[in-house]
Amino acid sequence: MKNWNDIKNGLSMSQKVLDKVVKPESALRNKISNAQSALQIQISKLESTQKKLQDNHDRIFNKIVDAKKARDESKARSYAIELQELRKIKTIYKEFALWI
């Protein structure tokens, strides 16, 4: 009934849309603010995970160097395989982070 009265009183659809765009409701501001907060939390989590991956990368790389210095090829090879898998994960993670 309300919509019918609005149409009857001469409020066009375009006028209604302009009223919403020009004068957004405070609820919309709250939704945008909440979305920004949620995105910031996700960004922080992504950055934290990226730092952990980089720390693991550095740690494993140093283990490879130490194993090579000690001439322990089997350990160096094992660590190299682990490092290769970690690099794959980092690549996938970077692609995912760029997508977001």
Secondary structure, DSSP 4 states (H G I P E B T S, - for coil): -HHHHHHHTT--HHHHHHHHHHS--HHHHHHHHHHHHHHHHHHHHHHHHHHHHHHHHHHHHHHHHHHHHTT-HHHHHHHHHHHHHHHHHHHHHHHHHHH-
